[in-house]
Amino acid sequence: MFFHLYGLDRDEAEYILSTFPIVKREEEQRYNGRFRSRDLILGYMAALAAGAPDANVAG
């Protein structure tokens, strides 16, 4: 929600999320190579942009 409130787009949000290497590394170990937080945040951003803010984004 903060990315949306500050007017950041998907690419900017993805860049900011990439600045958390410890979280990325730990999630990739825990979730079979997936950076789950990034995937969920970008999924919810896409849902919000599509006009479906209550969409269930698979995590």
C-alpha positions, 0 to 999 in steps of 0.5 A, a space after each residue: 500500500 505504501 508503494 501505491 500511496 507514494 505513487 511508485 510503479 511496479 519497477 520502482 517497487 521491485 527495485 526497492 524490494 531488491 535492497 533487502 538481500 537478507 530477507 531475499 536470501 532467507 525467503 529463497 531458502 524457505 520457499 524453494 527459491 522464491 522471494 515470496 514477499 516480493 511476489 506477494 507485494 507485486 501481485 497485490 499491486 497488480 490487483 490494485 491497478 486492475 481495480 480488484 483490491 480485494 483479490 486473493 493473491 496466491 502466495 
